[in-house]
């Protein structure tokens, strides 16, 4: 939940949000409170930072001038349930989150959101189709809309126009849901990993990169996203590489790093070599 979404909440006179939604629960509190408590409520909430109040189904009748005098905007929505209004307001806040559009193919692979990037013609669509045929799902092709929903949470989706469609050179535009079934398309996914395809004919790897891979962190909307560089020259079938990168990423999230484990085993062999 973003800070903007957290600033919208149900009625709470003790720890109120900036925007309050009043419903049946507020009515129960209202009828239990004495007259003096109800009278000073607008001023109390205003001093706590409340700026807007939505009166929804089941909420008590409120005197609009009193609330406006306290500096709180009062919105009448008696036909809508409080939870429904709350969900709409938070959805509006989410749509207003900072966003950016990146070029690439965005997929859901083994429970991770993977953005495949690289220069035009490097084989992003071919790799994406290979992954889809292996049971993974397309989220967005070409133009990936990303929004920052929380401090370290990026959520990606397709534009409504392109949703479910993908362009592959030689095949044209494809309807992925109709070709591979509805499970092959996903509406949105968290961005967890970026896989950048390198089209260098003979990409060189340093000793450290051979041990730990060619990795970096890419900043997207002020969020650091792990990025892996895969050489197209390593082979035409990179789908198993991406799947394995995802499995390795899950291990890294638990704190396990294969390179560190290998170095520890190597160090143990040096310090305490096995007896011949």
C-alpha positions in Angstrom: 0.0 0.0 0.0 1.3 3.4 -0.9 1.4 6.4 1.4 -1.4 7.9 -0.6 -3.5 4.8 -0.2 -2.8 4.6 3.6 -4.0 8.2 3.9 -7.5 6.9 3.1 -9.3 4.9 5.8 -12.4 4.0 7.6 -13.7 6.0 10.5 -11.3 6.0 13.4 -11.5 8.9 15.9 -8.3 7.9 17.7 -5.9 7.4 14.8 -7.7 8.9 11.8 -6.5 8.9 8.2 -6.4 12.1 6.2 -9.5 11.0 4.3 -12.2 9.2 6.3 -15.0 7.0 5.0 -18.0 6.8 7.3 -20.4 3.9 7.3 -22.4 1.7 9.7 -19.4 1.4 12.1 -19.3 5.2 12.4 -23.0 5.2 13.0 -22.6 2.8 15.9 -19.9 5.0 17.5 -22.0 8.1 16.9 -25.0 6.8 18.7 -22.9 5.6 21.7 -21.1 9.0 22.1 -22.5 11.8 24.2 -23.7 15.1 22.7 -20.5 17.0 23.7 -18.2 14.4 22.1 -20.2 14.5 18.8 -20.1 18.3 18.9 -16.3 18.6 19.2 -15.7 15.7 16.7 -15.1 17.9 13.6 -12.6 20.1 15.4 -10.9 17.1 16.9 -10.5 15.3 13.6 -9.3 18.5 11.9 -6.6 19.0 14.5 -5.5 15.4 13.8 -5.1 16.1 10.1 -8.4 15.0 8.6 -9.2 17.0 5.5 -12.0 15.0 3.8 -14.9 12.9 5.0 -17.1 10.6 2.9 -20.6 9.9 4.3 -21.7 6.5 2.9 -24.5 4.1 3.5 -25.5 3.7 7.1 -23.5 6.7 8.3 -25.1 9.2 10.7 -26.5 12.5 9.4 -23.8 15.2 9.6 -24.2 19.0 9.6 -22.2 20.1 6.6 -21.6 23.8 7.7 -20.1 22.5 11.0 -17.6 20.2 9.2 -16.8 22.8 6.6 -16.1 25.4 9.3 -13.6 23.0 10.8 -11.8 22.8 7.5 -13.1 19.4 6.5 -14.7 18.7 3.1 -17.9 16.6 3.5 -18.9 14.4 0.6 -22.3 12.7 0.5 -22.5 9.2 -0.9 -25.4 7.5 0.9 -25.9 4.9 -1.8 -22.5 3.3 -1.5 -21.2 1.0 1.2 -18.2 2.3 3.1 -15.9 -0.6 2.1 -16.8 -0.1 -1.6 -16.0 3.7 -1.4 -12.8 3.0 0.4 -11.7 0.5 -2.3 -12.5 3.1 -5.1 -10.6 5.8 -3.3 -7.5 3.7 -2.8 -7.7 2.5 -6.4 -7.7 6.1 -7.5 -4.6 6.7 -5.4 -2.9 3.7 -6.9 -3.6 4.9 -10.5 -2.0 8.3 -9.5 1.2 6.6 -8.3 4.4 7.6 -10.0 4.8 5.7 -13.3 7.1 5.1 -16.2 6.9 3.1 -19.5 9.8 0.9 -20.4 10.5 -1.0 -23.7 10.7 -4.8 -23.4 8.6 -7.9 -22.7 7.3 -8.4 -19.2 6.4 -11.9 -18.1 5.4 -13.8 -15.0 8.0 -16.7 -14.6 7.9 -19.0 -11.6 6.1 -16.5 -9.5 8.5 -13.6 -10.4 7.9 -10.6 -12.6 10.7 -10.7 -15.3 11.3 -7.8 -17.7 13.3 -8.9 -20.8 15.2 -6.0 -22.3 17.7 -5.5 -25.1 18.3 -3.8 -28.4 15.8 -4.2 -31.3 16.1 -7.5 -33.0 18.1 -9.3 -30.3 15.4 -11.9 -29.8 13.2 -10.7 -26.9 10.0 -11.8 -28.5 11.4 -15.2 -29.4 12.6 -15.8 -25.9 9.2 -14.6 -24.5 7.4 -17.1 -26.8 9.6 -19.9 -25.7 8.9 -19.1 -22.0 5.1 -18.8 -22.7 5.2 -22.2 -24.4 6.9 -23.6 -21.3 3.9 -22.5 -19.2 4.7 -19.0 -18.1 2.5 -15.9 -18.7 2.8 -12.7 -20.7 2.0 -9.5 -18.9 3.0 -6.8 -21.4 4.8 -6.6 -24.7 6.7 -3.7 -26.1 5.4 -0.9 -23.8 5.5 -2.0 -20.1 3.7 0.4 -17.8 5.3 0.4 -14.4 4.0 2.1 -11.3 5.6 2.5 -7.9 3.0 1.2 -5.4 5.1 1.3 -2.3 8.7 2.1 -1.2 10.2 -0.9 -2.9 7.2 -2.2 -4.9 7.0 -1.8 -8.7 3.9 -3.2 -10.5 3.9 -3.6 -14.2 1.0 -4.0 -16.7 0.1 -3.6 -20.3 -1.8 -0.7 -21.8 -5.4 -1.6 -22.4 -4.9 -1.4 -26.1 -2.0 -3.9 -26.2 -3.1 -6.3 -23.4 -2.8 -9.9 -24.4 -1.2 -9.1 -27.8 2.4 -9.6 -28.8 4.3 -8.9 -32.0 6.8 -11.4 -33.3 8.9 -10.8 -36.3 7.8 -13.1 -39.2 4.5 -13.9 -37.4 3.0 -10.5 -36.9 0.7 -9.6 -34.1 -0.4 -12.6 -32.0 -3.3 -13.1 -29.5 -1.4 -14.9 -26.8 -4.6 -15.9 -24.8 -6.2 -17.5 -27.9 -3.0 -19.2 -29.0 -1.9 -20.6 -25.6 -5.0 -20.3 -23.4 -6.2 -17.7 -20.9 -3.6 -18.8 -18.4 -0.8 -17.6 -20.7 -1.8 -13.9 -20.0 -1.6 -12.1 -16.7 -3.0 -8.6 -16.0 -0.2 -7.4 -13.8 2.8 -8.5 -11.9 5.4 -7.2 -9.5 8.7 -6.3 -11.1 11.4 -8.6 -9.5 14.1 -9.1 -12.1 15.4 -7.6 -15.3 17.0 -9.8 -17.9 19.0 -7.9 -20.5 20.0 -9.7 -23.7 23.5 -8.8 -24.9 23.9 -9.0 -28.7 27.7 -8.7 -28.6 29.2 -11.4 -30.9 31.8 -12.5 -28.4 30.9 -11.0 -24.9 33.9 -11.3 -22.6 33.4 -12.4 -19.0 35.8 -11.6 -16.2 36.8 -14.2 -13.6 34.4 -12.6 -11.1 31.5 -12.6 -13.6 32.2 -16.3 -14.4 31.7 -17.0 -10.7 28.8 -14.7 -9.9 27.4 -13.9 -13.3 27.1 -10.5 -14.9 24.8 -8.6 -12.5 23.9 -5.1 -11.5 21.1 -3.1 -10.0 19.0 -0.9 -12.2 17.2 2.0 -10.7 13.5 2.3 -11.8 11.4 5.0 -10.2 14.0 5.1 -7.3 13.7 1.4 -6.7 16.8 -0.8 -7.2 15.9 -3.8 -9.4 18.3 -6.7 -9.8 19.5 -7.0 -13.4 21.2 -10.0 -15.1 23.0 -9.8 -18.5 22.7 -12.8 -20.7 24.8 -13.2 -23.9 22.7 -14.1 -26.9 25.8 -15.9 -28.2 25.6 -18.4 -25.4 22.9 -20.3 -27.4 19.6 -19.7 -29.0 17.6 -21.4 -26.3 17.8 -19.0 -23.4 14.5 -20.0 -21.7 16.1 -22.5 -19.4 18.6 -19.8 -18.4 15.8 -17.4 -17.5 14.0 -20.1 -15.5 17.2 -21.0 -13.7 17.9 -17.3 -13.0 14.4 -17.1 -11.4 15.1 -20.1 -9.2 18.4 -18.7 -8.2 16.7 -15.4 -7.4 14.3 -17.1 -5.1 17.3 -18.7 -3.3 19.0 -15.3 -3.0 15.9 -13.9 -1.4 16.4 -16.5 1.3 20.0 -15.4 1.8 21.6 -18.3 -0.1 24.2 -17.4 -2.7 25.7 -20.3 -4.7 28.9 -18.5 -5.4 29.5 -17.9 -1.7 28.7 -21.5 -0.9 31.2 -22.6 -3.5 33.9 -20.3 -2.2 33.3 -21.5 1.3 33.7 -25.2 0.2 36.8 -24.3 -1.8 38.3 -22.5 1.2 37.6 -25.5 3.4 39.4 -27.7 1.0 42.4 -25.5 1.1 42.6 -25.2 4.9 41.7 -28.8 5.5 42.5 -30.9 2.4 41.1 -34.4 2.3 43.4 -37.2 3.4 44.7 -39.1 0.3 
